[in-house]
Amino acid sequence: MLDKELISFERSILVGIITQKQSEEKLFEYLDELEFLTFTAGGQVIKRFFQRMEKPNPKTFLGTGKMDEISLFIQNNTISTVIFDDELTPSQQKNITKILNCKVLDRTNLILDIFAQRAETSYARTQVELAQCQYLLPRLSGMWTHLERQKGGIGMRGPGETEIETDRRIVRDRIALLKDKIKIIDKQMSVQRSNRGAMVRVALVGYTNVGKSTLMNVISKSEVFVENKLFATLDTTVRKVVIKNLPFLLSDTVGFIRKLPTQLVDSFKSTLDEVREADLLLHIVDISHPDFEEHIASVNQTLMDIKSNGKPTIMVFNKIDNYKHLTIEVDDLITEKTKKHYTLDEWKSTWMNDLGQQNALFISATQKENFEEFRERVYEAVRQIHITRFPYNKFLYPDYKDAVDKE
């Protein structure tokens, strides 16, 4: 069944480079993620290509010999799409497309395509289209050459720059229209947020595919879309949650990713306002992923970019039921024990010591493992914020008003 399904997938190859700033091990991690992105977008990865370079070739990203090798492989294996792990400049994309004579994408383009597939609401579709237009604008010349004039004669006569300039004007006008539309929706969403009153707001943040939506469903008993693919959820979902008669608002936001396109950060500013306006962040981490510490760093960087770092945060290490690696025992004197050999107990000790026991939790959202501890910790954190906001609430702080009256 799976083989038949893969036949309809676009046959693709992945391309990356090893530099002084990006080791071979790091590149392979990125290419693993890029392959998952390709699968999510509807592609089947046939082969990976990489080259060691001091820096990317400004014209073709890779060297001439490697480009010839890729071109020959494409011809002999019916490859329809080539995906580069790093963002290509407009001129690089134009030159590579000429040489390979097939569809050429970079990581940014691929992520934008996935977002376009996943956008369900009018607002999400508008945000994605704006990001796509901003990405497309400087690349129109190369795309026009590839799509319309590749069979032209000397100098590629034809519609020429006049047509390209017309296209640019159309795209610029579309960008202006989309920005105006987003401003209107932003105002509406701002009014909606203000109408929620003074309730405590809790936002789920984290890398993509770490189980935020699954956790949202368990906590709020809602039916947020869940799938084992990257960016399964794009639209922000807000639910009212009650723990021990204490109500608060819980929002599930779009997942972050390494090398997140700047166009998406800009376009999704309003969606990320749910994070900015949150009183408490639940930073969800997939501890079963070998690169989870780098994922944490990537999320923290994005939070800094949107000026949401420094908020009260609980680190929630999810998927402990999937934690099977890092249990290798080192019993010889030659092998140095590293974090790759940590047990789950050692990770718990490490993170709880680093953050303090009040800020680290280890759970399984699917198996509801340690879930009572999770609910209790979230309740206490929300309660403290609620007490500050409503100091005379006898249910939350029964001794407070009595103490004031006695004084």
N, C-alpha and C positions, 0 to 999 in steps of 0.2 A: 504493500500500500504506500509505504514511504517513498520507494523508488519511483513509482508512478507520479507521486506528488512532486518529486524533485525535477522530473522531466520538464515541467512547466516553469520551473525557476530559471532566472537568467543565469547563464554560465558566466562566472566572474573570476577574475584573478585579483590578488591584493599586492600592493607594492609599498615598500618602505625603505628607509635608509638607516645605516648605523653610523653615528658620528661621535665626536668626542663628548658631546652633551647627551647622547642617547646610546646606551650600551646595547649589545645584542640581546641580552636578557630583557631589557626594558622594551625593545622593539617587539620581541615576540609576545610580550604581555599586551602591547597595544594592538598587534595584529590579531590576537585571540579575541579581543574586544571588537575589533573591526569586523571579524568574521561573524560574530554574533549580531552586530548591526546589519551586516549584509543579509543574513538569514532572516532577521526581523523585517527587512525591506522587501524580501522576496527573491533573494539571490542564492545561488549555490557556488561556494568557493571551490574552484578546481585546483588552483595552485597559488603559492605565494612566491614573490620575487623580492629580493633585497640586495643592497649594495653598500659597501663600506666607502664613505666619502668624508672629506673634511667638512664640506658644506654642499647643499644642493646645487646642481647646475642651474644657473639663472635662466637658461633657455628651455631645457628639457627635463629639469629636475634630476634625472639620472644621466649617466655617461652614455656615449654613443653605442658602445658595445653591448651594454645591458639593454638599451632600447631595441637594438636589432634582435637580441635574444627573445625579448618579450614579443616583438612583432612576429617573429617566426612561430612562436608558440601559439599566438592568437590565430594565425592562418591555419595551423595544423590541427587545432582543437576546437574550432567553432566557438570562440569566446566572444561574447557580446558586450561585456562591460569590464573596464579596468578601473579599480578603485585605489586611490593613493591615500595613505594614512595621514599625510599632512596636507594643509590647505595649499592649493596651487594658485599661483598668480594668474591673472587673465592671459598673459602672454605664454606662460608655461602650458596652460590648458589648451590654448590654441595650437601651439607647436606640437604637443604630444598627440593631439587628435589627428593632426595631419599625418604624422608618422604612423600611428597605429590604425588609423581609419576605422575606429569603433568608438563607442560611447566611453567618455573619460569622466570620472567623478573623483572628488576628494572627500575626506571625512565630513567636512561641513555640508557639502551638497547631499551626501547620504543621510545625515541626520535630519536635514531639512525635508528630505523626501519622506522619511519615516514620520516626522511630525505632520506632514501633509496627509498621510494615510490615516493617522490616528486622531486627527482633529475632528471632534464630533459636533461641538456647538458652533454657532455663528461667530462668536468672539474668538474662539481658538483658531478657526479657519482664517479669520481676518489677521490675527497675529502671525500665523505661519505664512500667509501670502505676502505680508509686508516684509518679513525676513527673506523670503525667496526673491522678491523684487529687488531688495537692497543687495543681495548676493548677485543677482543677474545683471544689474545695470552695468558694471564695469566689464562684463564678459560678453556683451552683445556682439561686438565685432567678431570675436572668435567663433561664437555660436552661429552667427549668420554665415560665416565662411564655411563652416562645417555642414550646415543644414541646406544652404541654398546655392553656394557657388563652388562646391568642391570639384565639379566637372567642367568648370570654366577654362578658357584658354589662357594665353599669356597675360599676366596681369589680372587674371580672373575678372574679365569685364562682366558687366551686368548691372544690377540695381545700384551697386556701389555704396559709397558713404552716405548718399542722400537717404537711402532706405534705412541705413543703420541709425542715422540721426533721427529719422522719423520714429523708429522703434524706441530710441532713447527717450524721446519726448513723451511717447505713450507711457513708458514705464515710469518716468518721473511724475507724470500726471497721476498715474495709478498709485504711486507711493504717497503723494500728497492727499489723495482721496482716502486711502486706507488709514493714514495718520489721523485725519479728521474724524473718520468713523470710530477709531479706537478712543479718541478723546471723548466722544459722546458716550461710548460704552463705559469708559473709565469713570465718568461722572455718575452714571447710573449705579455702577458697582460701589463707588464711594458712598453714595446715599444708602445703599443696601447695608454696607458695613456699619454706617453710623446708626442705622435703625436697629441694629442688634443690641443696642444699649451698652451697658457697662459690664456685660458678661465677660468672664475670663476667656481669653482666646489661646488655644493650644494648636501649634502647627507641626505636622509630621514633615520632616525634611530628611534628605539622604540621597545617596547615589541611586541611579536608576536600577530597578529590578532587585531591590533589597527586601521587599515585602511590605512596603508602606500601605498599599491598598488592602492587602490581606489583613494587616493589623487594624486598619480603619474599619473593615467589615466586622471583625471580632469585637472591637470596642463598642461600636455604634450600632451593631446588628443591621447594617445597611447592605446594599448590594452594589458596591463599587466594582467596576470591571477589573478582573485580575487575570493575568496571563504571564507565562514564563517567557516573556520577550522584553526587550528594552523599550522603554517609553510606552508601556501598556496604557498608562493614564496621562492625559495631557491637561484636561480641564480640572480646575480646582474644585474639590467637593467639600462642602461645609455641612457638618451634622451637629445637632445638639446632643450632648452626651450627659448622662447623669450617673455619678458614682456616690453611693451613700447619701442620696438626696441632694448632692451638690451638683448643680448644672454648670456646664461650660461648653464652649464651642470648639469643635475639633475639625481642622482642615487638612485635607490630603493634597499636597502640591506636586507639581511636575518634578520628576527626578533629575538630578544633576549628572554630569558626565565629564570625564577628562577632555580637555581641548573643546569645551563647550563653545559653539560659534557665538561670536559677539553679537551678531544680528539677532540671535534668539534671546540673549540676555536683554537686549534693548527692547525687542518686540514683546517680551513676556513680563515687562516691568509691572504691569497692573496685576497680573496673576501672582507675581512674587510679592505684591503688597500684602497678601495674606501672611507672608512670612515676616515682613517688616512690622506689621501691626500686631503680631502675636505677642502675648505676655510670656509664653513658655514654649520652648522648642523641644521636640522629641527627635533627636538625631538617630535615625534608624540605620544600623550597620549590618551587612551580611557577613557574619564572622566566618562562614564557611568558604568565603572567597579568598584565595591566596593573596590578593592585593588589597585587602580591606583597609589597611592603614593608609595606603595611598588614596583610596576612595574617601576616607575621612578628611585627609588633607585637601583634596579637591573640593569637597563640600564646604569646608571651612573657608577656602579661598573665595568660593562663590558667595558665601554669606558675607564675607568682607567686602566683596565687590558691590553688593546691594545694601551695604551698611546695616547689616543685621547681625553682625558678630557682637559678642558681649551680652547677649540676652541669656536669661536663666535657661540652662540646657540640661536635659537628661540624656545620657548616651545609652541607647537601647541596642544591645548586640543580639540580633535576631538569627534564626536558623541554626540554633545550637544542635538541633536534631540532625542536620546535614553535616555537622562538623566531624569529618572522618580523617582528614589529613592532619599533619602536624602532630602525629602520635608516634612518629618514628623514634625509637630509643637509640641513643648514642652510647654504646658500651665499649668503644675502643678509644685509645688515647690519641689517635691521629685526627679523627673527625672532630672539628670544633662545633659545639652545640650552638645553633643560631635560633632565630625566631621561627624558622621552618620546622623546628623540632618541638615547639611549645605544645603542651597539652592544654586542654580547655581550662583546667584549674590554674595553670600558670598564666594564661591570658587574663583570667578573672583577677588573679592576684595583681598582675601588672597594671591593668586598667583601673581597678578599684583603688590601688595605692596612688596612681597618678591623679585621679579625679576626686578621690574621696568617695566613701561608700554611698553617699546620698546621690551621686551623679552617674552611677553605672549599673546597668541591669543586663542580665543574660536570659533570653527567653526563646521560645519557639511559638510563633503566631499560629502556625497550622496545627500544632499539637497542643497548644495552650499550656505549654510547660512554663512553670514559674509565673503564671499569669496573675495569680492573686497578689504576689509580691509586686508585680508591675502596676496593677490597679491601685494598690495601697500607696506606692511611691508617687504615682501621678496625682492621686487624691490629696496627699499631703502637700505636694508642690502647689497645686491649684488652690488648696485651702489657705496656704500662707499668702498667696496673692490676693485671694478674696477677702481675707481679714484686713489687709492693708486698705483695700478699696471700700469695704463695708465693716468698719470696726465695731459697730454696735449690733451685729448679727449674733443673737444669743445662741443660735444652733451651732454656729461655727466656733464661737469663742464665748462660751457661757459665763466665764468668770470675769470677762472684761468690764462689762457695764456695772456689775456688782462692786468690783474693786473701785471703780471711779466714783460710785455713789457713796461708798464708805469714806473715801477721802474727802 
